[in-house]
Amino acid sequence: IRIRKNGSAGGHNGMKSIIQYLGTDRFPRIRVGVGAKPEGWDLADHVLSGFSREEAALMDKAVETAAKAAECIVTDGIDKAMNLYNTKHRK
């Protein structure tokens, strides 16, 4: 996962819609990534494809971690949450 204080939609149409509706991009967000697309794959096909069993298990853990990160943002602030959760390959 990755926590950001604010920023652009980064090509994500759902985020673009939220930014347009709110009239600002200055709000925190938690992103759960799906990894790099396999060579030769269309990006949309990769993002919209289903998960393997192994990927589903990783996604379950990522969602659990994202929920804890959201709670941390609310209780302890975004800076602390970013320090705790914005690490590569967190275990």
Secondary structure, DSSP 8 states (H G I E B T S, - for coil): -EEESS---TT-HHHHHHHHHHT-S-S-EEE-------TT--HHHHHHS---HHHHHHHHHHHHHHHHHHHHHHHH-HHHHHHHH--TT--
